[in-house]
Amino acid sequence: MASFAALWPLFKDVLPRAKSMDPEDVRAVALSMDLPDGSLINGSGLKFSNFDLPQDPKDAGQNIRSAIGVWQWQSLGARQVYPANLATNDVAMVPLPEWSKR
């Protein structure tokens, strides 16, 4: 899902707005994108930091709205459980089986 969430805005939002498939045209559109948190299927958004005036130099050119969460396999399948603002379910705590305690 992380790969899909990263590529979907490229195909859905960036490439259709680019003047051409020239890398500089695609780059210009990508850097202008401003999708709020929750816009992508993994709960994140899309906004690249400014290369010239990054909020933090280590963030230069990075998607400052990307989000990585913790997933847990639960009865209904994989569910995001952390961070709280992206969680779809609470963490399920299951006791360890007896054989694992030996």
C-alpha positions as CSV (number, residue, x, y, z in Angstrom):
1,M,0.0,0.0,0.0
2,A,2.9,2.4,0.7
3,S,4.1,2.1,-2.9
4,F,0.6,2.6,-4.3
5,A,0.0,5.6,-2.0
6,A,3.3,7.2,-3.3
7,L,2.6,6.5,-7.0
8,W,-1.1,7.3,-7.1
9,P,-0.7,11.1,-6.9
10,L,2.0,10.9,-9.6
11,F,-0.5,9.2,-12.1
12,K,-3.7,10.9,-10.8
13,D,-2.5,14.5,-10.0
14,V,0.9,15.2,-11.3
15,L,1.2,13.7,-14.8
16,P,-2.2,15.0,-16.0
17,R,-1.2,18.5,-15.1
18,A,2.3,18.5,-16.6
19,K,2.8,20.4,-19.8
20,S,4.8,17.5,-21.2
21,M,6.6,14.4,-19.9
22,D,9.8,16.3,-19.8
23,P,11.3,15.7,-16.3
24,E,11.4,19.5,-15.5
25,D,7.7,19.9,-16.4
26,V,6.8,16.9,-14.3
27,R,9.0,18.1,-11.4
28,A,7.5,21.6,-11.5
29,V,4.0,20.2,-11.1
30,A,5.1,17.7,-8.4
31,L,6.7,20.5,-6.4
32,S,3.5,22.6,-6.6
33,M,1.2,19.9,-5.3
34,D,-0.5,20.6,-2.0
35,L,-2.7,17.6,-0.9
36,P,-3.8,17.8,2.8
37,D,-3.3,15.0,5.3
38,G,-5.8,12.2,4.6
39,S,-5.8,12.7,0.9
40,L,-3.9,9.5,0.2
41,I,-5.1,6.0,1.0
42,N,-2.5,5.6,3.8
43,G,-3.7,8.7,5.5
44,S,-0.9,11.0,4.4
45,G,-0.8,14.0,2.2
46,L,1.5,15.5,-0.3
47,K,3.6,18.7,-0.1
48,F,7.2,18.9,-1.0
49,S,9.4,21.1,1.1
50,N,11.0,24.1,-0.7
51,F,14.5,23.3,-2.0
52,D,15.6,26.9,-1.5
53,L,14.1,27.5,1.9
54,P,13.5,24.2,3.6
55,Q,11.9,24.2,7.0
56,D,14.7,21.9,8.1
57,P,17.7,21.3,5.7
58,K,17.3,17.5,6.0
59,D,13.8,17.9,4.6
60,A,14.8,19.6,1.4
61,G,12.8,18.1,-1.4
62,Q,11.0,15.6,0.8
63,N,7.2,15.1,1.1
64,I,6.7,16.7,4.5
65,R,3.2,15.2,4.7
66,S,4.2,11.6,4.3
67,A,3.2,9.3,7.1
68,I,4.3,5.9,8.1
69,G,2.3,4.0,10.5
70,V,2.3,0.7,12.4
71,W,0.0,-2.0,11.1
72,Q,-1.2,-5.1,12.9
73,W,-2.9,-8.1,11.5
74,Q,-6.3,-8.4,13.2
75,S,-9.4,-10.6,12.6
76,L,-10.5,-8.4,9.7
77,G,-7.1,-8.2,8.1
78,A,-4.3,-5.6,8.4
79,R,-5.3,-2.5,10.3
80,Q,-3.3,0.6,11.1
81,V,-2.9,1.1,14.8
82,Y,-0.4,3.9,15.2
83,P,-0.1,6.9,15.2
84,A,-3.4,7.8,16.7
85,N,-4.3,10.4,14.0
86,L,-4.0,7.7,11.3
87,A,-5.2,4.7,13.2
88,T,-8.2,2.7,11.9
89,N,-8.2,0.4,14.9
90,D,-6.8,0.1,18.5
91,V,-3.9,-2.2,19.1
92,A,-5.2,-5.7,19.9
93,M,-3.3,-7.2,22.8
94,V,-3.5,-11.0,22.8
95,P,-2.0,-13.1,25.5
96,L,0.9,-15.3,24.5
97,P,0.2,-19.0,24.2
98,E,1.4,-21.2,27.1
99,W,4.0,-23.0,24.9
100,S,5.8,-19.7,24.3
101,K,6.4,-19.1,28.0
102,R,8.6,-22.2,28.5
